[in-house]
Amino acid sequence: MAMPAPTTARESVPLSHEDLAILSLESETVVGHACKLILVGPVLDVGELRESMRRRVEAVPSLSRRLGGTTAVPAWVPDPEFELDDHVVDATGAAALTAADLDGELARLFVQRLDRSRPLWQIDVLGPLEDGGSALVWRVHHAMADGQTTMRYAAALLWDEVDGSSAPASSARAAAASAELHHERHRRDLAGFVDREFRRGVGPSPFDGQIGAQRSVAFTTAGLASLRRVSKEVADATVNDAVLACVAGGLRRWMGSGESQLRELRVKVPVSLHDSSDDLGNRDSCFYLGLPVGEPDPATRLRLIRQESALRKANHDAEELDRVLAELGRLSPRLRLLCERFQFHPREFALNVSNVPGPRAPVSVVGRPVNALYAIADIAERHALRVGAVSYGDQLNFGLCADAALVQDLPALAAAIRAEADDLVALAP
């Protein structure tokens, strides 16, 4: 079957149901952004960055479209006034930024709304940092692209050529074509699927509260290769299972293990449905899983998580959820909306934990090596914490975003996640 032709910047693209659903989550206190924090060194010249991106941005047509269309048929439409310089902002200063300064600047930028009269993305270049480098804070509205698509856009727009054998625009087109594709999937076993995916949690969520407008962020890093190896050896588990185990153990340490300790904390795990015939910025589903935060043994926690995630993968729960919601939408848009609202109840899940694969080998931006790559995404109403992980080379980097008033001492939770990763690695035979 012939592959669909990739869209161009001159074409409008109707908003998908996923796009509309994400936009509907916005409120006075929820901005709906996803964000990549890219640390490079030495200091990056903003003019060089703009020039490099200017040569490549035409190959990524999604990034020059803004919200438009009609009420009946909303769409991503070409922005005739698109200027790259409006989206790549020089936010450098004279004084060096400490790690705490950078976290504060990131939290401040994160809650600033993107201009809806323009394409919904922006890169703020911060620096210099204490180590002499720069920080790229790349905000993309989640309605415009999910985590995997954003990583493909980074390959198309930011990362330098590895061997210089082809022009940046050529590789950008290849990465952009991969980032703009779509495919339908569906699976079976509806009865078991409903029991697993629409089950309520065993207790109230500790992150259920009235969300405010201020955010706090925190970051930590673990060794990817060592976690992958020990997870396989101890529980025949995957890196995704290890991410969930690190979060489970970190939450147990952070919340305490007394009599009031929760036995289970139900989390939402996004699953990308992108493949090589994909045509949308957002193409993901999810499954739900109870983290065994009441289990004191790290190896047992990992095995329990592996059992539950393997069951959901074997039964293709994420694909089935995507299919069921699509069928509901065809039968009754109102019924689909009610089902989606049910899914966002804090007893359905307490927090969102995502994991996106990043570059497997070191990359650079305008000749500056990328030293670290982190991902965070905005929280939702009555869900005061969100955890994102992204791999980069041999690093597994965790980014935490929380309501600044409801979740206290977020750096301590980040440190607890790192401590759990260390304990898992220590299990290696």
C-alpha positions as CSV (number, residue, x, y, z in Angstrom):
1,M,0.0,0.0,0.0
2,A,1.3,3.4,-0.9
3,M,2.5,5.6,1.9
4,P,0.6,8.9,2.4
5,A,2.4,12.0,1.2
6,P,3.7,14.1,4.0
7,T,1.9,17.4,4.5
8,T,3.6,20.8,3.6
9,A,3.7,24.0,5.5
10,R,1.1,25.5,3.1
11,E,-1.5,22.9,4.0
12,S,-4.0,23.0,6.8
13,V,-4.4,19.9,9.1
14,P,-7.7,19.3,11.0
15,L,-7.3,19.0,14.7
16,S,-7.5,15.3,15.8
17,H,-9.7,14.3,18.7
18,E,-6.5,13.9,20.7
19,D,-5.6,17.5,20.0
20,L,-9.1,18.8,20.9
21,A,-9.1,16.7,24.1
22,I,-5.8,18.1,25.2
23,L,-6.8,21.7,24.5
24,S,-10.0,21.1,26.6
25,L,-7.9,20.3,29.6
26,E,-6.5,23.9,29.7
27,S,-7.9,26.1,32.5
28,E,-6.9,29.2,34.5
29,T,-4.3,27.1,36.3
30,V,-3.3,24.4,33.7
31,V,-1.4,25.5,30.6
32,G,-0.9,22.1,28.9
33,H,2.7,22.4,28.0
34,A,5.4,19.8,27.5
35,C,9.0,20.9,27.9
36,K,12.4,19.7,27.0
37,L,15.4,21.0,29.0
38,I,18.6,20.7,26.9
39,L,21.9,21.5,28.6
40,V,24.8,22.3,26.2
41,G,28.3,23.5,26.6
42,P,30.1,25.8,26.0
43,V,27.8,28.8,25.9
44,L,25.5,28.8,22.8
45,D,25.3,31.8,20.5
46,V,21.6,32.5,19.9
47,G,22.3,33.9,16.5
48,E,24.0,30.7,15.4
49,L,21.1,28.6,16.7
50,R,18.6,30.7,14.8
51,E,20.6,30.4,11.6
52,S,20.9,26.7,11.9
53,M,17.2,26.2,12.6
54,R,16.2,28.6,9.9
55,R,17.8,26.3,7.3
56,R,15.8,23.4,8.6
57,V,12.5,24.6,9.9
58,E,10.7,24.4,6.4
59,A,11.2,20.6,6.6
60,V,9.0,20.5,9.7
61,P,5.8,22.1,8.6
62,S,3.9,21.4,11.9
63,L,6.1,24.0,13.6
64,S,4.9,26.8,11.3
65,R,1.1,26.1,11.8
66,R,-1.1,27.8,14.4
67,L,-4.6,27.2,15.7
68,G,-7.3,28.2,13.2
69,G,-10.0,26.9,11.0
70,T,-13.6,27.3,12.0
71,T,-15.7,26.3,15.0
72,A,-17.1,23.4,13.1
73,V,-13.8,22.3,11.6
74,P,-10.9,23.6,13.8
75,A,-7.5,23.1,12.2
76,W,-3.8,23.7,12.3
77,V,-3.4,26.4,9.6
78,P,-0.3,27.9,8.1
79,D,0.9,31.1,9.9
80,P,1.6,33.6,7.1
81,E,3.5,35.8,9.6
82,F,5.7,33.0,11.0
83,E,9.1,34.3,12.0
84,L,11.6,31.9,13.6
85,D,13.1,34.7,15.7
86,D,9.8,35.0,17.5
87,H,10.1,31.4,18.7
88,V,13.8,31.3,19.6
89,V,14.2,33.8,22.4
90,D,17.5,35.1,23.8
91,A,17.1,35.0,27.6
92,T,20.8,35.1,28.5
93,G,22.0,37.4,31.2
94,A,25.3,38.7,32.7
95,A,25.3,36.6,35.9
96,A,25.9,32.8,35.9
97,L,22.8,30.7,36.8
98,T,23.1,28.2,39.6
99,A,21.2,24.9,39.4
100,A,18.6,26.4,41.8
101,D,18.4,29.6,39.6
102,L,17.8,27.4,36.5
103,D,15.0,25.4,38.2
104,G,13.3,28.7,39.2
105,E,13.6,30.1,35.7
106,L,12.2,26.9,34.3
107,A,9.2,26.9,36.7
108,R,8.6,30.6,35.8
109,L,8.7,30.0,32.1
110,F,6.6,26.8,32.3
111,V,3.4,28.6,33.5
112,Q,3.7,31.4,30.8
113,R,1.1,30.7,28.2
114,L,2.2,30.4,24.6
115,D,0.7,32.9,22.1
116,R,-2.2,31.2,20.4
117,S,-2.0,33.6,17.4
118,R,1.3,31.9,16.6
119,P,2.5,28.3,16.4
120,L,2.5,26.9,19.9
121,W,6.1,26.4,20.7
122,Q,9.1,28.4,21.9
123,I,12.8,27.9,22.8
124,D,14.2,30.2,25.5
125,V,18.0,30.1,25.6
126,L,19.2,30.7,29.2
127,G,22.7,31.2,30.4
128,P,25.4,31.4,31.1
129,L,25.3,28.5,33.5
130,E,27.8,27.9,36.3
131,D,29.6,25.3,34.2
132,G,29.9,27.8,31.3
133,G,27.2,26.2,29.2
134,S,23.6,27.2,28.1
135,A,20.2,25.8,28.8
136,L,17.6,25.5,26.0
137,V,14.0,25.5,27.5
138,W,11.8,24.1,24.6
139,R,8.1,24.5,25.4
140,V,5.7,22.8,23.0
141,H,1.9,22.7,23.7
142,H,0.9,19.1,24.2
143,A,-1.9,19.6,21.7
144,M,0.7,20.2,19.1
145,A,3.0,17.2,19.8
146,D,3.3,14.4,22.2
147,G,6.7,13.4,23.8
148,Q,7.8,11.1,21.0
149,T,6.9,13.5,18.3
150,T,8.8,16.3,20.1
151,M,11.9,14.1,20.1
152,R,11.6,13.6,16.4
153,Y,11.3,17.3,15.9
154,A,14.5,17.7,17.9
155,A,16.2,15.4,15.5
156,A,14.9,17.3,12.6
157,L,15.5,20.8,13.9
158,L,18.2,20.8,16.6
159,W,20.7,17.9,16.6
160,D,23.7,18.3,14.4
161,E,24.6,15.8,11.7
162,V,26.6,12.9,13.1
163,D,28.9,12.3,10.2
164,G,28.3,15.3,7.9
165,S,27.5,13.1,5.0
166,S,24.2,14.8,4.2
167,A,22.9,18.3,4.5
168,P,20.9,19.2,7.7
169,A,17.8,19.9,5.6
170,S,18.0,16.4,4.1
171,S,18.1,14.7,7.5
172,A,15.5,17.1,8.8
173,R,13.1,16.0,6.0
174,A,13.6,12.4,6.9
175,A,13.0,13.0,10.6
176,A,10.0,15.2,9.9
177,A,8.4,12.7,7.6
178,S,8.8,10.1,10.4
179,A,7.2,12.6,12.9
180,E,4.2,13.3,10.8
181,L,2.6,9.9,10.3
182,H,-0.5,8.0,11.7
183,H,-1.7,4.4,11.9
184,E,-4.9,2.7,13.3
185,R,-4.5,-0.3,15.6
186,H,-6.9,-2.4,17.6
187,R,-6.8,-5.5,19.8
188,R,-9.1,-8.0,21.7
189,D,-10.1,-9.2,25.2
190,L,-12.5,-6.4,26.1
191,A,-13.7,-7.9,29.4
192,G,-10.2,-8.1,30.9
193,F,-9.3,-4.7,29.5
194,V,-12.3,-3.0,31.2
195,D,-11.5,-4.7,34.5
196,R,-7.8,-3.6,34.4
197,E,-8.2,-0.1,32.8
198,F,-11.4,1.2,34.4
199,R,-10.7,-0.1,37.9
200,R,-10.6,2.6,40.7
201,G,-7.6,2.9,43.0
202,V,-7.7,1.3,46.4
203,G,-7.5,4.6,48.3
204,P,-7.6,8.4,47.9
205,S,-4.8,10.0,45.9
206,P,-2.2,12.0,48.0
207,F,-2.0,14.4,45.0
208,D,-5.7,15.2,44.8
209,G,-6.3,18.9,45.5
210,Q,-7.2,22.3,44.0
211,I,-4.4,23.1,41.5
212,G,-2.9,26.5,41.6
213,A,-1.0,28.5,39.0
214,Q,2.5,28.0,40.4
215,R,4.8,25.1,39.6
216,S,7.9,23.6,41.1
217,V,10.3,21.4,39.1
218,A,13.1,18.9,40.1
219,F,15.5,16.6,38.2
220,T,17.6,13.6,38.8
221,T,19.6,11.1,36.7
222,A,20.3,7.3,36.9
223,G,22.5,5.0,34.9
224,L,20.5,3.5,32.0
225,A,22.7,0.5,31.1
226,S,23.0,-0.7,34.7
227,L,19.2,-0.4,35.3
228,R,18.4,-2.2,32.1
229,R,20.8,-5.0,33.0
230,V,19.7,-5.5,36.5
231,S,16.0,-5.3,35.6
232,K,16.4,-8.1,33.0
233,E,18.4,-10.2,35.4
234,V,16.2,-9.8,38.5
235,A,12.7,-9.8,37.0
236,D,13.0,-10.1,33.2
237,A,11.8,-6.5,33.3
238,T,12.1,-3.7,30.8
239,V,13.5,-0.1,31.2
240,N,9.9,1.1,31.4
241,D,9.3,-1.3,34.3
242,A,12.5,0.0,36.0
243,V,11.2,3.6,35.6
244,L,8.0,2.7,37.4
245,A,9.9,0.8,40.1
246,C,12.1,3.8,40.7
247,V,9.1,6.0,41.0
248,A,7.3,3.5,43.3
249,G,10.3,3.2,45.6
250,G,10.9,6.9,45.6
251,L,7.3,7.6,46.5
252,R,7.5,5.1,49.4
253,R,10.6,6.8,50.8
254,W,9.2,10.3,50.3
255,M,5.8,9.5,51.8
256,G,7.1,7.4,54.7
257,S,6.4,3.8,55.5
258,G,4.4,4.0,58.7
259,E,0.9,2.7,59.4
260,S,-0.7,5.3,57.1
261,Q,1.4,4.2,54.1
262,L,-0.7,3.5,51.0
263,R,-0.6,-0.1,49.8
264,E,-1.0,0.8,46.2
265,L,-0.8,4.0,44.1
266,R,-2.5,3.9,40.7
267,V,-0.6,5.6,37.9
268,K,-1.3,6.4,34.3
269,V,1.3,5.2,31.8
270,P,1.2,6.8,28.4
271,V,2.0,4.5,25.5
272,S,3.0,5.9,22.1
273,L,1.1,4.5,19.1
274,H,3.4,6.2,16.5
275,D,4.9,4.1,13.8
276,S,6.5,4.5,10.4
277,S,3.1,5.5,8.8
278,D,2.2,8.1,11.3
279,D,0.7,11.5,10.4
280,L,-0.2,13.3,13.6
281,G,1.6,15.2,16.3
282,N,-0.3,13.3,19.0
283,R,-0.7,9.6,18.7
284,D,-0.7,7.9,22.0
285,S,-2.9,6.0,24.4
286,C,-2.2,4.7,27.9
287,F,-2.8,2.0,30.4
288,Y,-3.2,2.1,34.2
289,L,-1.2,0.2,36.8
290,G,-1.1,0.1,40.6
291,L,2.4,0.9,41.9
292,P,3.1,-1.4,45.0
293,V,4.3,1.4,47.2
294,G,3.4,-0.7,50.3
295,E,5.9,-3.4,49.4
296,P,9.2,-2.9,51.3
297,D,11.5,-5.0,49.1
298,P,12.8,-3.3,45.9
299,A,13.2,-6.6,44.0
300,T,9.6,-7.6,44.8
301,R,8.3,-4.2,43.8
302,L,10.1,-4.6,40.4
303,R,8.7,-8.1,39.9
304,L,5.1,-7.0,40.8
305,I,5.3,-4.1,38.3
306,R,6.7,-6.4,35.6
307,Q,3.8,-8.8,36.1
308,E,1.2,-6.1,35.8
309,S,2.8,-4.3,32.8
310,A,3.4,-7.6,31.0
311,L,-0.3,-8.5,31.3
312,R,-1.3,-5.1,29.9
313,K,1.1,-5.3,27.0
314,A,0.2,-8.9,26.2
315,N,-3.5,-7.9,26.0
316,H,-2.6,-4.6,24.1
317,D,-4.6,-2.5,26.6
318,A,-3.3,0.8,25.3
319,E,-4.4,0.0,21.7
320,E,-7.7,-1.4,23.0
321,L,-8.4,1.8,25.0
322,D,-7.7,3.9,21.9
323,R,-10.1,1.7,19.8
324,V,-12.8,1.8,22.4
325,L,-12.8,5.5,22.7
326,A,-12.8,5.9,19.0
327,E,-15.8,3.6,18.7
328,L,-17.6,5.5,21.5
329,G,-16.9,8.8,19.6
330,R,-18.5,7.4,16.5
331,L,-21.5,6.2,18.4
332,S,-21.9,9.1,20.8
333,P,-19.5,12.0,21.2
334,R,-21.2,12.7,24.6
335,L,-20.6,9.2,25.8
336,R,-16.9,9.4,24.8
337,L,-16.6,12.7,26.7
338,L,-18.2,11.2,29.8
339,C,-15.8,8.2,29.6
340,E,-12.8,10.5,29.2
341,R,-13.9,12.5,32.2
342,F,-14.1,9.3,34.2
343,Q,-10.6,8.5,33.3
344,F,-9.3,11.8,34.7
345,H,-10.9,11.2,38.2
346,P,-8.1,11.2,40.9
347,R,-9.3,7.7,42.0
348,E,-8.7,6.4,38.4
349,F,-5.0,7.5,38.7
350,A,-3.0,9.5,41.1
351,L,-0.2,10.7,38.8
352,N,1.1,10.4,35.3
353,V,4.5,8.6,34.7
354,S,5.8,8.7,31.2
355,N,9.0,7.5,29.6
356,V,10.2,8.6,26.1
357,P,13.3,7.3,24.3
358,G,15.8,9.9,23.4
359,P,19.0,9.8,21.4
360,R,21.0,6.6,21.8
361,A,24.3,8.3,21.0
362,P,25.6,11.7,22.1
363,V,24.3,14.6,20.0
364,S,25.2,18.3,19.7
365,V,23.5,21.6,18.9
366,V,25.5,24.0,16.7
367,G,28.7,22.3,17.6
368,R,28.0,22.3,21.4
369,P,27.7,18.8,22.9
370,V,24.4,18.1,24.7
371,N,25.4,17.3,28.3
372,A,21.9,16.4,29.5
373,L,18.4,16.1,28.3
374,Y,15.3,16.2,30.6
375,A,11.5,16.2,29.9
376,I,8.7,17.6,32.0
377,A,5.0,18.0,31.3
378,D,2.2,20.0,33.0
379,I,0.0,18.5,35.7
380,A,-3.8,18.3,35.4
381,E,-6.7,19.4,37.6
382,R,-6.7,17.3,40.9
383,H,-3.4,15.7,39.9
384,A,-0.7,17.7,41.5
385,L,2.4,15.7,40.4
386,R,3.7,14.4,37.1
387,V,6.9,12.4,36.5
388,G,8.6,12.1,33.1
389,A,11.7,10.1,32.1
390,V,13.8,10.4,28.9
391,S,16.8,8.4,28.0
392,Y,19.9,10.0,26.5
393,G,22.9,7.8,25.7
394,D,23.7,6.0,29.0
395,Q,21.6,8.4,31.1
396,L,18.0,7.9,32.3
397,N,16.9,11.4,33.3
398,F,13.8,12.1,35.5
399,G,11.9,15.4,35.4
400,L,9.3,16.2,38.0
401,C,6.6,18.9,37.8
402,A,4.3,19.6,40.6
403,D,1.9,22.2,42.1
404,A,4.2,24.4,44.2
405,A,1.7,24.6,47.1
406,L,0.3,21.0,47.2
407,V,3.6,19.1,46.8
408,Q,6.2,20.0,49.3
409,D,10.0,19.5,48.9
410,L,10.0,18.2,45.3
411,P,13.8,17.9,45.3
412,A,13.5,15.3,48.1
413,L,11.3,13.2,46.0
414,A,13.7,13.4,43.1
415,A,16.5,12.3,45.4
416,A,14.4,9.4,46.7
417,I,13.8,8.2,43.1
418,R,17.6,8.3,42.5
419,A,18.2,6.4,45.8
420,E,15.7,3.7,44.6
421,A,17.6,3.5,41.3
422,D,20.8,2.9,43.2
423,D,19.2,0.2,45.3
424,L,17.9,-1.6,42.2
425,V,21.4,-1.5,40.6
426,A,22.8,-3.0,43.9
427,L,20.5,-6.0,43.3
428,A,22.7,-7.2,40.4
429,P,24.2,-10.7,41.0
